[in-house]
Amino acid sequence: MPNVIVQQLPKSPEATRDLVRRITEAFVDACQTPAEAVHVWIEEFPADRYAAGGKLLSDK
């Protein structure tokens, strides 16, 4: 069973649903995995808890 962990900034429920659907379809297509066997975890981090280039995203 594939387990996928996505770490991202918060997204709308619609965008998250679309992402999960696309990830699942990718495993179904590439690995002939049943959709029911694909598990996706979404971890969302607010902009004040994520940094790139030494700066919090909330400070950019």
mmJSON file of the N, C-alpha and C atoms, coordinates in Angstrom:
{"data_MODEL":{"atom_site":{
"group_PDB":["ATOM","ATOM","ATOM","ATOM","ATOM","ATOM","ATOM","ATOM","ATOM","ATOM","ATOM","ATOM","ATOM","ATOM","ATOM","ATOM","ATOM","ATOM","ATOM","ATOM","ATOM","ATOM","ATOM","ATOM","ATOM","ATOM","ATOM","ATOM","ATOM","ATOM","ATOM","ATOM","ATOM","ATOM","ATOM","ATOM","ATOM","ATOM","ATOM","ATOM","ATOM","ATOM","ATOM","ATOM","ATOM","ATOM","ATOM","ATOM","ATOM","ATOM","ATOM","ATOM","ATOM","ATOM","ATOM","ATOM","ATOM","ATOM","ATOM","ATOM","ATOM","ATOM","ATOM","ATOM","ATOM","ATOM","ATOM","ATOM","ATOM","ATOM","ATOM","ATOM","ATOM","ATOM","ATOM","ATOM","ATOM","ATOM","ATOM","ATOM","ATOM","ATOM","ATOM","ATOM","ATOM","ATOM","ATOM","ATOM","ATOM","ATOM","ATOM","ATOM","ATOM","ATOM","ATOM","ATOM","ATOM","ATOM","ATOM","ATOM","ATOM","ATOM","ATOM","ATOM","ATOM","ATOM","ATOM","ATOM","ATOM","ATOM","ATOM","ATOM","ATOM","ATOM","ATOM","ATOM","ATOM","ATOM","ATOM","ATOM","ATOM","ATOM","ATOM","ATOM","ATOM","ATOM","ATOM","ATOM","ATOM","ATOM","ATOM","ATOM","ATOM","ATOM","ATOM","ATOM","ATOM","ATOM","ATOM","ATOM","ATOM","ATOM","ATOM","ATOM","ATOM","ATOM","ATOM","ATOM","ATOM","ATOM","ATOM","ATOM","ATOM","ATOM","ATOM","ATOM","ATOM","ATOM","ATOM","ATOM","ATOM","ATOM","ATOM","ATOM","ATOM","ATOM","ATOM","ATOM","ATOM","ATOM","ATOM","ATOM","ATOM","ATOM","ATOM","ATOM","ATOM","ATOM","ATOM","ATOM"],
"id":[1,2,3,4,5,6,7,8,9,10,11,12,13,14,15,16,17,18,19,20,21,22,23,24,25,26,27,28,29,30,31,32,33,34,35,36,37,38,39,40,41,42,43,44,45,46,47,48,49,50,51,52,53,54,55,56,57,58,59,60,61,62,63,64,65,66,67,68,69,70,71,72,73,74,75,76,77,78,79,80,81,82,83,84,85,86,87,88,89,90,91,92,93,94,95,96,97,98,99,100,101,102,103,104,105,106,107,108,109,110,111,112,113,114,115,116,117,118,119,120,121,122,123,124,125,126,127,128,129,130,131,132,133,134,135,136,137,138,139,140,141,142,143,144,145,146,147,148,149,150,151,152,153,154,155,156,157,158,159,160,161,162,163,164,165,166,167,168,169,170,171,172,173,174,175,176,177,178,179,180],
"type_symbol":["N","C","C","N","C","C","N","C","C","N","C","C","N","C","C","N","C","C","N","C","C","N","C","C","N","C","C","N","C","C","N","C","C","N","C","C","N","C","C","N","C","C","N","C","C","N","C","C","N","C","C","N","C","C","N","C","C","N","C","C","N","C","C","N","C","C","N","C","C","N","C","C","N","C","C","N","C","C","N","C","C","N","C","C","N","C","C","N","C","C","N","C","C","N","C","C","N","C","C","N","C","C","N","C","C","N","C","C","N","C","C","N","C","C","N","C","C","N","C","C","N","C","C","N","C","C","N","C","C","N","C","C","N","C","C","N","C","C","N","C","C","N","C","C","N","C","C","N","C","C","N","C","C","N","C","C","N","C","C","N","C","C","N","C","C","N","C","C","N","C","C","N","C","C","N","C","C","N","C","C"],
"label_atom_id":["N","CA","C","N","CA","C","N","CA","C","N","CA","C","N","CA","C","N","CA","C","N","CA","C","N","CA","C","N","CA","C","N","CA","C","N","CA","C","N","CA","C","N","CA","C","N","CA","C","N","CA","C","N","CA","C","N","CA","C","N","CA","C","N","CA","C","N","CA","C","N","CA","C","N","CA","C","N","CA","C","N","CA","C","N","CA","C","N","CA","C","N","CA","C","N","CA","C","N","CA","C","N","CA","C","N","CA","C","N","CA","C","N","CA","C","N","CA","C","N","CA","C","N","CA","C","N","CA","C","N","CA","C","N","CA","C","N","CA","C","N","CA","C","N","CA","C","N","CA","C","N","CA","C","N","CA","C","N","CA","C","N","CA","C","N","CA","C","N","CA","C","N","CA","C","N","CA","C","N","CA","C","N","CA","C","N","CA","C","N","CA","C","N","CA","C","N","CA","C","N","CA","C","N","CA","C","N","CA","C"],
"label_alt_id":[null,null,null,null,null,null,null,null,null,null,null,null,null,null,null,null,null,null,null,null,null,null,null,null,null,null,null,null,null,null,null,null,null,null,null,null,null,null,null,null,null,null,null,null,null,null,null,null,null,null,null,null,null,null,null,null,null,null,null,null,null,null,null,null,null,null,null,null,null,null,null,null,null,null,null,null,null,null,null,null,null,null,null,null,null,null,null,null,null,null,null,null,null,null,null,null,null,null,null,null,null,null,null,null,null,null,null,null,null,null,null,null,null,null,null,null,null,null,null,null,null,null,null,null,null,null,null,null,null,null,null,null,null,null,null,null,null,null,null,null,null,null,null,null,null,null,null,null,null,null,null,null,null,null,null,null,null,null,null,null,null,null,null,null,null,null,null,null,null,null,null,null,null,null,null,null,null,null,null,null],
"label_comp_id":["MET","MET","MET","PRO","PRO","PRO","ASN","ASN","ASN","VAL","VAL","VAL","ILE","ILE","ILE","VAL","VAL","VAL","GLN","GLN","GLN","GLN","GLN","GLN","LEU","LEU","LEU","PRO","PRO","PRO","LYS","LYS","LYS","SER","SER","SER","PRO","PRO","PRO","GLU","GLU","GLU","ALA","ALA","ALA","THR","THR","THR","ARG","ARG","ARG","ASP","ASP","ASP","LEU","LEU","LEU","VAL","VAL","VAL","ARG","ARG","ARG","ARG","ARG","ARG","ILE","ILE","ILE","THR","THR","THR","GLU","GLU","GLU","ALA","ALA","ALA","PHE","PHE","PHE","VAL","VAL","VAL","ASP","ASP","ASP","ALA","ALA","ALA","CYS","CYS","CYS","GLN","GLN","GLN","THR","THR","THR","PRO","PRO","PRO","ALA","ALA","ALA","GLU","GLU","GLU","ALA","ALA","ALA","VAL","VAL","VAL","HIS","HIS","HIS","VAL","VAL","VAL","TRP","TRP","TRP","ILE","ILE","ILE","GLU","GLU","GLU","GLU","GLU","GLU","PHE","PHE","PHE","PRO","PRO","PRO","ALA","ALA","ALA","ASP","ASP","ASP","ARG","ARG","ARG","TYR","TYR","TYR","ALA","ALA","ALA","ALA","ALA","ALA","GLY","GLY","GLY","GLY","GLY","GLY","LYS","LYS","LYS","LEU","LEU","LEU","LEU","LEU","LEU","SER","SER","SER","ASP","ASP","ASP","LYS","LYS","LYS"],
"label_asym_id":["A","A","A","A","A","A","A","A","A","A","A","A","A","A","A","A","A","A","A","A","A","A","A","A","A","A","A","A","A","A","A","A","A","A","A","A","A","A","A","A","A","A","A","A","A","A","A","A","A","A","A","A","A","A","A","A","A","A","A","A","A","A","A","A","A","A","A","A","A","A","A","A","A","A","A","A","A","A","A","A","A","A","A","A","A","A","A","A","A","A","A","A","A","A","A","A","A","A","A","A","A","A","A","A","A","A","A","A","A","A","A","A","A","A","A","A","A","A","A","A","A","A","A","A","A","A","A","A","A","A","A","A","A","A","A","A","A","A","A","A","A","A","A","A","A","A","A","A","A","A","A","A","A","A","A","A","A","A","A","A","A","A","A","A","A","A","A","A","A","A","A","A","A","A","A","A","A","A","A","A"],
"label_entity_id":["1","1","1","1","1","1","1","1","1","1","1","1","1","1","1","1","1","1","1","1","1","1","1","1","1","1","1","1","1","1","1","1","1","1","1","1","1","1","1","1","1","1","1","1","1","1","1","1","1","1","1","1","1","1","1","1","1","1","1","1","1","1","1","1","1","1","1","1","1","1","1","1","1","1","1","1","1","1","1","1","1","1","1","1","1","1","1","1","1","1","1","1","1","1","1","1","1","1","1","1","1","1","1","1","1","1","1","1","1","1","1","1","1","1","1","1","1","1","1","1","1","1","1","1","1","1","1","1","1","1","1","1","1","1","1","1","1","1","1","1","1","1","1","1","1","1","1","1","1","1","1","1","1","1","1","1","1","1","1","1","1","1","1","1","1","1","1","1","1","1","1","1","1","1","1","1","1","1","1","1"],
"label_seq_id":[1,1,1,2,2,2,3,3,3,4,4,4,5,5,5,6,6,6,7,7,7,8,8,8,9,9,9,10,10,10,11,11,11,12,12,12,13,13,13,14,14,14,15,15,15,16,16,16,17,17,17,18,18,18,19,19,19,20,20,20,21,21,21,22,22,22,23,23,23,24,24,24,25,25,25,26,26,26,27,27,27,28,28,28,29,29,29,30,30,30,31,31,31,32,32,32,33,33,33,34,34,34,35,35,35,36,36,36,37,37,37,38,38,38,39,39,39,40,40,40,41,41,41,42,42,42,43,43,43,44,44,44,45,45,45,46,46,46,47,47,47,48,48,48,49,49,49,50,50,50,51,51,51,52,52,52,53,53,53,54,54,54,55,55,55,56,56,56,57,57,57,58,58,58,59,59,59,60,60,60],
"pdbx_PDB_ins_code":[null,null,null,null,null,null,null,null,null,null,null,null,null,null,null,null,null,null,null,null,null,null,null,null,null,null,null,null,null,null,null,null,null,null,null,null,null,null,null,null,null,null,null,null,null,null,null,null,null,null,null,null,null,null,null,null,null,null,null,null,null,null,null,null,null,null,null,null,null,null,null,null,null,null,null,null,null,null,null,null,null,null,null,null,null,null,null,null,null,null,null,null,null,null,null,null,null,null,null,null,null,null,null,null,null,null,null,null,null,null,null,null,null,null,null,null,null,null,null,null,null,null,null,null,null,null,null,null,null,null,null,null,null,null,null,null,null,null,null,null,null,null,null,null,null,null,null,null,null,null,null,null,null,null,null,null,null,null,null,null,null,null,null,null,null,null,null,null,null,null,null,null,null,null,null,null,null,null,null,null],
"Cartn_x":[0.84,0.0,0.886,0.762,1.544,1.041,1.978,1.68,2.385,1.631,2.173,1.952,3.006,2.891,3.209,2.265,2.426,2.537,3.589,3.753,3.635,2.701,2.429,1.872,1.837,1.119,-0.366,-1.192,-2.631,-3.213,-4.075,-4.767,-6.265,-7.04,-8.491,-8.864,-10.024,-10.464,-10.564,-10.992,-11.109,-9.743,-8.749,-7.398,-6.814,-7.059,-6.565,-7.227,-8.536,-9.23,-8.65,-8.407,-7.858,-6.466,-5.641,-4.295,-4.347,-5.2,-5.329,-5.808,-6.763,-7.266,-6.147,-5.363,-4.287,-3.173,-2.817,-1.795,-2.281,-3.524,-4.086,-4.087,-4.538,-4.553,-3.151,-2.152,-0.776,-0.318,-0.631,-0.26,-1.054,-2.325,-3.153,-2.571,-2.239,-1.722,-0.309,0.588,1.994,2.283,1.552,1.877,0.766,-0.305,-1.469,-1.924,-1.88,-2.305,-3.79,-4.567,-5.97,-6.079,-6.982,-7.141,-7.363,-8.071,-8.372,-7.123,-6.04,-4.808,-3.879,-4.191,-3.34,-3.778,-2.856,-3.136,-2.356,-3.041,-2.411,-2.64,-1.559,-1.63,-1.237,-2.019,-1.734,-1.34,-0.147,0.325,0.431,-0.343,-0.307,0.375,1.22,1.967,1.677,1.282,1.028,2.32,2.174,3.329,4.295,3.818,4.725,5.43,5.236,5.913,6.698,6.944,7.659,8.646,9.865,10.893,11.588,12.014,12.832,13.864,15.088,16.146,16.413,16.141,16.426,15.363,14.212,13.144,11.815,11.041,9.691,8.89,8.043,7.209,6.324,5.895,5.046,5.788,7.124,7.917,8.281,7.949,8.312,7.248],
"Cartn_y":[-1.168,0.0,1.233,2.107,3.342,4.324,4.936,6.0,7.256,8.32,9.577,10.645,11.385,12.498,13.776,14.712,16.004,17.064,17.848,18.967,20.227,21.105,22.282,23.405,24.589,25.704,25.406,26.0,25.729,26.028,25.15,25.282,25.161,25.553,25.425,23.942,23.607,22.21,21.675,22.522,22.078,21.742,22.594,22.337,21.068,20.854,19.658,18.408,18.46,17.308,16.982,18.024,17.812,17.201,17.68,17.129,15.657,15.315,13.922,13.047,13.535,12.778,12.526,13.564,13.424,12.491,12.594,11.688,10.249,10.028,8.681,8.158,8.974,8.557,8.23,8.977,8.716,7.323,6.946,5.606,4.525,4.786,3.813,3.591,4.692,4.6,4.025,4.508,4.131,2.754,2.396,1.17,0.133,0.424,-0.466,-0.798,0.211,0.077,0.394,-0.388,-0.023,1.316,2.162,3.472,3.345,2.322,2.128,1.867,1.467,1.143,2.35,3.448,4.644,5.5,5.743,6.567,7.858,8.995,10.314,11.086,11.578,12.436,13.837,14.815,16.215,16.894,17.436,18.216,19.665,20.538,21.94,22.766,23.67,24.531,25.983,26.804,28.21,28.921,30.057,30.792,31.224,31.361,31.743,30.539,29.367,28.152,27.472,28.231,27.696,28.76,28.342,29.283,28.771,29.696,29.392,30.502,30.131,31.122,31.901,31.288,31.932,32.903,32.965,33.88,33.155,33.488,32.956,33.47,32.624,33.062,34.225,34.261,35.36,36.693,36.667,37.899,38.359,37.58,37.946,38.793],
"Cartn_z":[0.0,0.0,0.0,-1.004,-1.031,0.024,0.72,1.668,1.184,1.017,0.504,1.567,1.903,2.839,2.08,2.12,1.455,2.537,2.487,3.407,2.578,2.997,2.18,3.03,2.436,3.035,2.914,3.763,3.703,2.318,1.872,0.579,0.832,-0.137,-0.02,-0.026,0.545,0.5,-0.933,-1.86,-3.254,-3.84,-3.568,-4.078,-3.454,-2.168,-1.492,-2.054,-2.277,-2.884,-4.259,-5.053,-6.394,-6.319,-5.401,-5.233,-4.85,-3.881,-3.449,-4.602,-5.361,-6.52,-7.525,-7.811,-8.798,-8.319,-7.049,-6.496,-6.59,-6.198,-6.253,-7.681,-8.628,-10.036,-10.531,-10.084,-10.519,-10.082,-8.852,-8.391,-9.107,-9.345,-10.074,-11.465,-12.154,-13.527,-13.582,-12.725,-12.814,-12.227,-11.184,-10.453,-10.467,-11.177,-11.194,-9.772,-8.914,-7.523,-7.438,-6.72,-6.542,-5.783,-6.208,-5.581,-4.073,-3.664,-2.249,-1.414,-2.06,-1.346,-1.188,-1.863,-1.81,-0.622,0.295,1.473,1.349,1.527,1.401,2.7,3.276,4.452,4.023,4.444,4.145,5.456,5.49,6.631,6.166,6.785,6.392,7.477,7.025,7.915,7.557,8.507,8.205,7.816,7.152,6.632,7.733,8.967,10.049,10.675,10.095,10.555,9.427,8.353,7.193,6.727,6.476,6.041,4.792,3.983,2.804,2.68,2.405,2.264,3.542,4.688,5.955,6.427,5.717,6.115,6.166,7.208,7.269,6.077,5.543,4.425,4.833,6.067,6.536,6.544,6.507,6.502,5.095,4.101,2.719,2.094],
"occupancy":[1.0,1.0,1.0,1.0,1.0,1.0,1.0,1.0,1.0,1.0,1.0,1.0,1.0,1.0,1.0,1.0,1.0,1.0,1.0,1.0,1.0,1.0,1.0,1.0,1.0,1.0,1.0,1.0,1.0,1.0,1.0,1.0,1.0,1.0,1.0,1.0,1.0,1.0,1.0,1.0,1.0,1.0,1.0,1.0,1.0,1.0,1.0,1.0,1.0,1.0,1.0,1.0,1.0,1.0,1.0,1.0,1.0,1.0,1.0,1.0,1.0,1.0,1.0,1.0,1.0,1.0,1.0,1.0,1.0,1.0,1.0,1.0,1.0,1.0,1.0,1.0,1.0,1.0,1.0,1.0,1.0,1.0,1.0,1.0,1.0,1.0,1.0,1.0,1.0,1.0,1.0,1.0,1.0,1.0,1.0,1.0,1.0,1.0,1.0,1.0,1.0,1.0,1.0,1.0,1.0,1.0,1.0,1.0,1.0,1.0,1.0,1.0,1.0,1.0,1.0,1.0,1.0,1.0,1.0,1.0,1.0,1.0,1.0,1.0,1.0,1.0,1.0,1.0,1.0,1.0,1.0,1.0,1.0,1.0,1.0,1.0,1.0,1.0,1.0,1.0,1.0,1.0,1.0,1.0,1.0,1.0,1.0,1.0,1.0,1.0,1.0,1.0,1.0,1.0,1.0,1.0,1.0,1.0,1.0,1.0,1.0,1.0,1.0,1.0,1.0,1.0,1.0,1.0,1.0,1.0,1.0,1.0,1.0,1.0,1.0,1.0,1.0,1.0,1.0,1.0],
"B_iso_or_equiv":[0.0,0.0,0.0,0.0,0.0,0.0,0.0,0.0,0.0,0.0,0.0,0.0,0.0,0.0,0.0,0.0,0.0,0.0,0.0,0.0,0.0,0.0,0.0,0.0,0.0,0.0,0.0,0.0,0.0,0.0,0.0,0.0,0.0,0.0,0.0,0.0,0.0,0.0,0.0,0.0,0.0,0.0,0.0,0.0,0.0,0.0,0.0,0.0,0.0,0.0,0.0,0.0,0.0,0.0,0.0,0.0,0.0,0.0,0.0,0.0,0.0,0.0,0.0,0.0,0.0,0.0,0.0,0.0,0.0,0.0,0.0,0.0,0.0,0.0,0.0,0.0,0.0,0.0,0.0,0.0,0.0,0.0,0.0,0.0,0.0,0.0,0.0,0.0,0.0,0.0,0.0,0.0,0.0,0.0,0.0,0.0,0.0,0.0,0.0,0.0,0.0,0.0,0.0,0.0,0.0,0.0,0.0,0.0,0.0,0.0,0.0,0.0,0.0,0.0,0.0,0.0,0.0,0.0,0.0,0.0,0.0,0.0,0.0,0.0,0.0,0.0,0.0,0.0,0.0,0.0,0.0,0.0,0.0,0.0,0.0,0.0,0.0,0.0,0.0,0.0,0.0,0.0,0.0,0.0,0.0,0.0,0.0,0.0,0.0,0.0,0.0,0.0,0.0,0.0,0.0,0.0,0.0,0.0,0.0,0.0,0.0,0.0,0.0,0.0,0.0,0.0,0.0,0.0,0.0,0.0,0.0,0.0,0.0,0.0,0.0,0.0,0.0,0.0,0.0,0.0],
"pdbx_formal_charge":[null,null,null,null,null,null,null,null,null,null,null,null,null,null,null,null,null,null,null,null,null,null,null,null,null,null,null,null,null,null,null,null,null,null,null,null,null,null,null,null,null,null,null,null,null,null,null,null,null,null,null,null,null,null,null,null,null,null,null,null,null,null,null,null,null,null,null,null,null,null,null,null,null,null,null,null,null,null,null,null,null,null,null,null,null,null,null,null,null,null,null,null,null,null,null,null,null,null,null,null,null,null,null,null,null,null,null,null,null,null,null,null,null,null,null,null,null,null,null,null,null,null,null,null,null,null,null,null,null,null,null,null,null,null,null,null,null,null,null,null,null,null,null,null,null,null,null,null,null,null,null,null,null,null,null,null,null,null,null,null,null,null,null,null,null,null,null,null,null,null,null,null,null,null,null,null,null,null,null,null],
"auth_seq_id":[1,1,1,2,2,2,3,3,3,4,4,4,5,5,5,6,6,6,7,7,7,8,8,8,9,9,9,10,10,10,11,11,11,12,12,12,13,13,13,14,14,14,15,15,15,16,16,16,17,17,17,18,18,18,19,19,19,20,20,20,21,21,21,22,22,22,23,23,23,24,24,24,25,25,25,26,26,26,27,27,27,28,28,28,29,29,29,30,30,30,31,31,31,32,32,32,33,33,33,34,34,34,35,35,35,36,36,36,37,37,37,38,38,38,39,39,39,40,40,40,41,41,41,42,42,42,43,43,43,44,44,44,45,45,45,46,46,46,47,47,47,48,48,48,49,49,49,50,50,50,51,51,51,52,52,52,53,53,53,54,54,54,55,55,55,56,56,56,57,57,57,58,58,58,59,59,59,60,60,60],
"auth_comp_id":["MET","MET","MET","PRO","PRO","PRO","ASN","ASN","ASN","VAL","VAL","VAL","ILE","ILE","ILE","VAL","VAL","VAL","GLN","GLN","GLN","GLN","GLN","GLN","LEU","LEU","LEU","PRO","PRO","PRO","LYS","LYS","LYS","SER","SER","SER","PRO","PRO","PRO","GLU","GLU","GLU","ALA","ALA","ALA","THR","THR","THR","ARG","ARG","ARG","ASP","ASP","ASP","LEU","LEU","LEU","VAL","VAL","VAL","ARG","ARG","ARG","ARG","ARG","ARG","ILE","ILE","ILE","THR","THR","THR","GLU","GLU","GLU","ALA","ALA","ALA","PHE","PHE","PHE","VAL","VAL","VAL","ASP","ASP","ASP","ALA","ALA","ALA","CYS","CYS","CYS","GLN","GLN","GLN","THR","THR","THR","PRO","PRO","PRO","ALA","ALA","ALA","GLU","GLU","GLU","ALA","ALA","ALA","VAL","VAL","VAL","HIS","HIS","HIS","VAL","VAL","VAL","TRP","TRP","TRP","ILE","ILE","ILE","GLU","GLU","GLU","GLU","GLU","GLU","PHE","PHE","PHE","PRO","PRO","PRO","ALA","ALA","ALA","ASP","ASP","ASP","ARG","ARG","ARG","TYR","TYR","TYR","ALA","ALA","ALA","ALA","ALA","ALA","GLY","GLY","GLY","GLY","GLY","GLY","LYS","LYS","LYS","LEU","LEU","LEU","LEU","LEU","LEU","SER","SER","SER","ASP","ASP","ASP","LYS","LYS","LYS"],
"auth_asym_id":["A","A","A","A","A","A","A","A","A","A","A","A","A","A","A","A","A","A","A","A","A","A","A","A","A","A","A","A","A","A","A","A","A","A","A","A","A","A","A","A","A","A","A","A","A","A","A","A","A","A","A","A","A","A","A","A","A","A","A","A","A","A","A","A","A","A","A","A","A","A","A","A","A","A","A","A","A","A","A","A","A","A","A","A","A","A","A","A","A","A","A","A","A","A","A","A","A","A","A","A","A","A","A","A","A","A","A","A","A","A","A","A","A","A","A","A","A","A","A","A","A","A","A","A","A","A","A","A","A","A","A","A","A","A","A","A","A","A","A","A","A","A","A","A","A","A","A","A","A","A","A","A","A","A","A","A","A","A","A","A","A","A","A","A","A","A","A","A","A","A","A","A","A","A","A","A","A","A","A","A"],
"auth_atom_id":["N","CA","C","N","CA","C","N","CA","C","N","CA","C","N","CA","C","N","CA","C","N","CA","C","N","CA","C","N","CA","C","N","CA","C","N","CA","C","N","CA","C","N","CA","C","N","CA","C","N","CA","C","N","CA","C","N","CA","C","N","CA","C","N","CA","C","N","CA","C","N","CA","C","N","CA","C","N","CA","C","N","CA","C","N","CA","C","N","CA","C","N","CA","C","N","CA","C","N","CA","C","N","CA","C","N","CA","C","N","CA","C","N","CA","C","N","CA","C","N","CA","C","N","CA","C","N","CA","C","N","CA","C","N","CA","C","N","CA","C","N","CA","C","N","CA","C","N","CA","C","N","CA","C","N","CA","C","N","CA","C","N","CA","C","N","CA","C","N","CA","C","N","CA","C","N","CA","C","N","CA","C","N","CA","C","N","CA","C","N","CA","C","N","CA","C","N","CA","C","N","CA","C","N","CA","C","N","CA","C"],
"pdbx_PDB_model_num":[1,1,1,1,1,1,1,1,1,1,1,1,1,1,1,1,1,1,1,1,1,1,1,1,1,1,1,1,1,1,1,1,1,1,1,1,1,1,1,1,1,1,1,1,1,1,1,1,1,1,1,1,1,1,1,1,1,1,1,1,1,1,1,1,1,1,1,1,1,1,1,1,1,1,1,1,1,1,1,1,1,1,1,1,1,1,1,1,1,1,1,1,1,1,1,1,1,1,1,1,1,1,1,1,1,1,1,1,1,1,1,1,1,1,1,1,1,1,1,1,1,1,1,1,1,1,1,1,1,1,1,1,1,1,1,1,1,1,1,1,1,1,1,1,1,1,1,1,1,1,1,1,1,1,1,1,1,1,1,1,1,1,1,1,1,1,1,1,1,1,1,1,1,1,1,1,1,1,1,1]
}}}
